Amino acid sequence: MSDIRDFQNRTSNPAVGRADADIDQGLRAYMLNVYNLMALGVALTGLVAYAFSEMAGTREALTPFGYAIYTSPLRWVILLAPIAVVFFLSFRIEKMSLFTAQLSFWVYAGLVGASLSSIFLVYTDASIVKTFAVTAASFAALSLYGYTTNRDLSAMGSFMVMGLFGLIIASVVNIFLKSSALDFAVSAIGVLVFAGLTAWDTQKIKGLYLEADGFEVMGKKAIMGALNLYMDFINLFLFLLRFMGNKE
């Protein structure tokens, strides 16, 4: 009955229909901005990763550049720099200008590309491309579900966050244990966790949209939304690569 009354209210009051149409149009533009930023970030990461791997040489014959980024202390800078940037962006974005926030996002995506360049030395190019295609299709389906479902995914999201902490602990423990069984379990759980986080983050990002937000606030929300989905995509890709990747 409430749906019927709502329909009658909309048809009898054109102003309500126009307001809802404006909100829908604004929401679509906001989400499109989020997805565009996220996609460009992933593209930048891929380009930097491939460029670094080409300059690094092969696994059997590293160039001086390859030795520098994979075997010297510089490798720790490359590995840890993305973490520092993402924390900086997350905690300081409210005080940044929109330009600085966008620049920080691009720097982060580039640094992640540098840190992931070694996958081209470990896995075949064909398996990386195949895994990327599977990741993109899975991500699109999961994000679409999160965007369109009327079900509240908050409970699932909280469970996935707890799973993420467990995943981090198990990964650290396995550095010392070097257990293939635990590594398989971590990979499987990682795929499930980031699949769930993709749907939940999409719903959460959609819920943050407010028509009254100004241009800069809306832009910063889009950047943070893109950052969350970007991290979901990259981690989903990496965990799937453990299953689907063919090593050199």
C-alpha positions in Angstrom: 0.0 0.0 0.0 2.8 2.4 0.8 4.2 1.9 -2.7 0.8 2.8 -4.2 0.5 5.9 -2.1 4.0 6.9 -3.0 3.2 6.4 -6.7 0.0 8.5 -6.3 1.9 11.2 -4.6 4.5 11.4 -7.3 1.9 11.5 -10.1 -0.2 14.1 -8.3 2.8 16.2 -7.4 5.2 16.7 -10.4 7.6 18.7 -8.2 8.3 15.5 -6.2 9.0 13.6 -9.4 11.4 16.3 -10.7 13.2 16.4 -7.4 13.7 12.6 -7.4 14.9 12.8 -11.0 17.4 15.4 -10.1 18.7 13.3 -7.2 18.9 10.2 -9.5 20.8 12.2 -12.1 23.2 13.6 -9.5 23.7 10.2 -8.0 24.5 8.7 -11.4 27.0 11.5 -12.1 28.6 11.0 -8.6 29.0 7.2 -9.0 30.3 7.6 -12.6 33.0 9.9 -11.2 33.9 7.3 -8.6 34.1 4.5 -11.2 36.1 6.7 -13.7 38.6 7.7 -11.0 38.9 4.0 -9.9 39.4 2.8 -13.5 42.0 5.4 -14.3 43.8 4.5 -11.1 43.9 0.8 -12.1 45.1 1.7 -15.6 47.9 3.9 -14.1 48.9 1.1 -11.8 49.1 -1.4 -14.7 51.1 1.0 -16.9 53.6 1.7 -14.1 53.9 -1.9 -13.2 54.6 -3.0 -16.8 57.0 -0.1 -17.4 59.0 -0.9 -14.3 59.1 -4.6 -15.2 60.4 -3.8 -18.6 63.2 -1.6 -17.2 64.0 -4.3 -14.6 64.9 -6.9 -17.2 64.2 -10.6 -16.7 64.2 -12.9 -13.7 67.4 -14.4 -14.9 69.1 -11.2 -15.9 68.1 -8.1 -13.9 69.3 -4.7 -15.1 70.9 -2.3 -12.7 67.4 -0.7 -12.3 66.0 -4.2 -11.5 68.7 -4.8 -8.9 67.9 -1.4 -7.3 64.2 -1.9 -7.0 64.1 -5.6 -6.1 67.3 -6.4 -4.2 68.5 -3.1 -2.6 67.0 -1.3 0.4 65.1 0.8 -2.1 62.6 -2.1 -2.4 61.4 -1.4 1.1 60.7 2.2 0.2 58.7 1.1 -2.8 56.8 -1.5 -0.8 56.0 0.8 2.2 55.4 4.1 0.3 51.9 3.2 -0.9 50.8 2.5 2.7 52.1 5.8 3.9 50.3 7.7 1.1 47.0 5.9 1.6 47.1 6.7 5.3 48.0 10.3 4.6 45.1 10.6 2.1 42.6 8.9 4.4 43.4 11.0 7.5 44.1 14.4 5.8 41.6 14.6 3.0 39.3 16.9 4.8 42.0 19.5 5.1 43.4 19.1 1.6 42.3 20.9 -1.5 40.5 18.8 -4.1 43.6 19.1 -6.4 45.9 17.8 -3.7 43.5 14.9 -2.9 43.4 13.9 -6.6 47.2 14.2 -6.9 47.6 12.0 -3.8 45.4 9.4 -5.3 47.4 9.3 -8.6 50.7 9.2 -6.7 49.3 6.2 -4.6 48.2 4.4 -7.8 51.6 4.9 -9.4 53.4 3.7 -6.3 51.2 0.6 -6.1 52.2 -0.1 -9.7 55.8 0.1 -8.9 55.4 -2.2 -5.9 53.5 -4.8 -8.1 55.9 -4.7 -11.0 57.5 -7.9 -9.8 54.4 -10.0 -10.8 55.6 -9.7 -14.4 58.8 -11.5 -13.4 56.9 -14.2 -11.5 53.8 -14.9 -13.7 53.4 -15.2 -17.4 51.9 -12.2 -19.2 49.0 -14.4 -20.5 48.0 -15.5 -17.1 48.1 -11.9 -15.8 45.9 -10.7 -18.6 43.4 -13.6 -18.0 43.3 -13.0 -14.3 42.7 -9.3 -14.9 39.8 -10.0 -17.2 38.2 -12.4 -14.6 38.8 -9.8 -11.9 37.2 -7.0 -13.9 34.1 -9.2 -14.7 33.7 -10.3 -11.1 34.2 -6.8 -9.8 31.6 -5.4 -12.2 29.0 -8.0 -11.1 29.7 -7.5 -7.4 29.7 -3.7 -7.5 26.5 -3.8 -9.6 24.9 -6.0 -6.9 26.0 -3.6 -4.2 24.6 -0.6 -6.1 21.2 -2.1 -6.9 20.3 -4.4 -4.0 17.8 -3.2 -1.4 19.3 -5.4 1.2 21.4 -3.7 3.9 24.9 -5.1 3.6 26.2 -3.5 6.8 26.3 -6.8 8.7 28.1 -8.5 5.9 30.5 -5.6 5.6 31.4 -5.8 9.3 32.0 -9.5 9.0 34.3 -9.0 6.0 36.3 -6.4 7.9 36.9 -8.9 10.7 37.8 -11.4 8.1 40.3 -8.9 6.7 42.0 -8.5 10.0 42.2 -12.3 10.3 43.6 -12.4 6.8 46.4 -10.0 7.7 47.3 -11.9 10.8 47.3 -15.3 9.0 49.5 -13.8 6.2 52.1 -12.5 8.7 52.1 -15.9 10.5 52.7 -17.7 7.2 55.7 -15.6 6.5 57.4 -17.7 9.2 55.6 -21.0 8.8 55.8 -21.1 5.0 52.8 -23.5 5.0 51.4 -24.2 1.5 48.0 -25.3 3.1 47.8 -22.0 5.0 48.8 -20.1 1.9 45.9 -21.8 0.0 43.5 -21.0 2.8 44.6 -17.3 2.9 44.2 -17.0 -0.9 40.7 -18.5 -0.8 39.6 -16.4 2.1 41.1 -13.3 0.5 39.0 -13.8 -2.6 35.8 -14.1 -0.5 36.7 -11.1 1.7 37.4 -8.7 -1.1 34.4 -10.0 -3.1 32.2 -9.1 -0.1 33.9 -5.8 0.5 33.4 -4.8 -3.2 29.6 -5.1 -2.8 29.5 -3.5 0.6 31.8 -0.6 -0.3 29.7 0.2 -3.4 26.6 0.4 -1.3 28.3 2.5 1.3 29.7 4.9 -1.3 26.2 5.2 -2.8 24.8 6.0 0.6 27.3 8.8 1.1 25.8 10.8 -1.7 24.0 14.0 -0.7 22.5 16.3 -3.2 23.3 19.3 -1.0 27.1 18.7 -1.1 29.2 21.3 -2.8 31.5 20.6 -5.7 34.6 20.1 -3.5 33.0 17.9 -0.9 31.4 15.8 -3.6 34.8 15.5 -5.4 36.5 14.4 -2.2 33.8 11.8 -1.5 34.3 10.5 -5.0 38.1 10.2 -4.5 37.7 8.3 -1.3 35.1 6.1 -2.9 37.4 5.4 -5.8 40.2 4.6 -3.4 38.1 2.0 -1.6 37.0 0.3 -4.8 40.5 0.5 -6.2 41.9 -1.3 -3.2 39.1 -3.9 -3.4 39.9 -4.5 -7.1 43.7 -4.7 -6.7 43.5 -7.1 -3.8 40.9 -9.3 -5.5 43.2 -9.4 -8.5 46.2 -10.4 -6.4 44.4 -13.2 -4.6 42.9 -14.6 -7.8 46.3 -14.4 -9.4 47.5 -16.9 -6.8 45.0 -19.4 -8.1 45.0 -18.6 -11.8 48.5 -17.4 -12.4 51.0 -19.5 -14.3 54.5 -18.9 -13.0 57.5 -18.3 -15.3 
